[in-house]
């Protein structure tokens, strides 16, 4: 992540509104840099939220995701964020290794 992208994320976090209209996000915060604005969306740091307005048009508003917040977390919180999504995998791996160890110990004692 570049320095410019981090600055833009910081501005989005500090913005008083939760949902940013495209005008605020692209023109004001990203300073008309469409490439960085879309890159942050495609990497998952900012998400597009389609909202239907009174005329029936759908406009994409923007808000920061938990992944975007995690950029500014201290290291211990970043590690927890990285593992939080994979917690089931970690638990299954631990249980599998314990069961395998127990079975191998039992079989080793039986066939001594």
C-alpha positions as CSV (number, residue, x, y, z in Angstrom):
1,X,0.0,0.0,0.0
2,X,1.4,3.4,-1.0
3,X,1.6,6.5,1.2
4,X,-1.1,8.2,-0.8
5,X,-3.5,5.3,-0.3
6,X,-2.9,5.3,3.4
7,X,-3.6,9.1,3.5
8,X,-6.8,8.6,1.7
9,X,-7.9,5.8,4.0
10,X,-7.1,8.0,7.0
11,X,-9.3,10.8,5.5
12,X,-12.1,8.4,5.0
13,X,-11.9,7.2,8.6
14,X,-11.8,10.8,9.9
15,X,-14.7,11.9,7.7
16,X,-17.8,12.7,9.8
17,X,-20.3,10.8,7.5
18,X,-20.4,7.0,7.5
19,X,-21.3,6.8,3.9
20,X,-19.5,9.0,1.4
21,X,-21.2,10.1,-1.8
22,X,-19.1,9.7,-4.9
23,X,-18.6,13.4,-5.1
24,X,-16.9,13.5,-1.7
25,X,-14.9,10.3,-2.1
26,X,-13.6,10.8,-5.6
27,X,-13.4,14.6,-6.0
28,X,-12.6,15.8,-2.5
29,X,-10.8,12.9,-0.6
30,X,-9.0,11.3,-3.6
31,X,-8.4,14.6,-5.3
32,X,-9.9,13.3,-8.6
33,X,-7.4,10.4,-8.7
34,X,-9.8,7.7,-10.0
35,X,-7.1,5.1,-10.2
36,X,-6.4,5.2,-6.4
37,X,-10.1,5.4,-5.6
38,X,-10.9,2.3,-7.6
39,X,-7.8,0.5,-6.4
40,X,-8.9,0.8,-2.8
41,X,-12.3,-0.5,-3.7
42,X,-10.9,-3.5,-5.6
43,X,-8.4,-4.4,-2.8
44,X,-11.3,-4.4,-0.3
45,X,-10.3,-1.5,1.9
46,X,-13.3,0.5,0.8
47,X,-16.7,-0.9,-0.3
48,X,-19.3,0.4,-2.6
49,X,-22.8,0.5,-1.2
50,X,-25.5,0.9,-3.9
51,X,-28.3,3.1,-2.6
52,X,-31.5,3.9,-4.6
53,X,-32.3,7.6,-4.4
54,X,-35.8,9.2,-4.9
55,X,-35.6,9.3,-8.7
56,X,-35.1,5.6,-8.8
57,X,-31.4,5.9,-9.7
58,X,-28.8,3.7,-8.0
59,X,-25.7,5.6,-6.8
60,X,-22.7,3.9,-5.2
61,X,-21.8,5.4,-1.9
62,X,-18.5,4.4,-0.3
63,X,-17.5,3.3,3.3
64,X,-14.5,1.8,4.8
65,X,-14.3,-1.9,5.6
66,X,-12.8,-3.7,8.6
67,X,-9.8,-4.5,6.4
68,X,-9.4,-0.7,5.8
69,X,-9.5,-0.1,9.6
70,X,-6.9,-2.8,10.2
71,X,-4.3,-0.8,8.3
72,X,-4.0,1.5,11.3
73,X,-4.3,-1.1,14.1
74,X,-1.3,-1.9,16.3
75,X,0.5,-5.1,15.4
76,X,-1.2,-7.3,17.9
77,X,-4.6,-6.3,16.6
78,X,-3.5,-6.8,13.0
79,X,-2.4,-10.4,13.9
80,X,-5.8,-11.0,15.5
81,X,-7.6,-9.6,12.5
82,X,-5.6,-11.8,10.1
83,X,-6.4,-15.0,12.1
84,X,-10.0,-14.1,13.0
85,X,-11.2,-15.1,9.6
86,X,-9.3,-18.4,9.7
87,X,-10.2,-19.4,13.2
88,X,-12.2,-22.5,12.1
89,X,-9.3,-23.7,10.0
90,X,-6.9,-23.3,13.0
91,X,-9.2,-25.2,15.3
92,X,-9.8,-28.0,12.9
93,X,-6.0,-28.3,12.4
94,X,-5.4,-28.5,16.1
95,X,-8.1,-31.1,16.7
96,X,-6.9,-33.2,13.8
97,X,-3.3,-33.1,15.1
98,X,-4.4,-34.1,18.6
99,X,-6.5,-37.0,17.3
100,X,-3.7,-38.2,15.0
101,X,-1.2,-38.0,17.9
102,X,-3.5,-40.0,20.3
103,X,-4.2,-42.6,17.6
104,X,-0.5,-43.1,16.8
105,X,0.3,-43.4,20.6
106,X,-2.4,-45.9,21.1
107,X,-1.3,-48.0,18.1
108,X,2.3,-47.8,19.2
109,X,1.5,-49.3,22.6
110,X,-0.7,-52.0,21.1
111,X,1.9,-53.3,18.6
112,X,5.0,-53.1,20.9
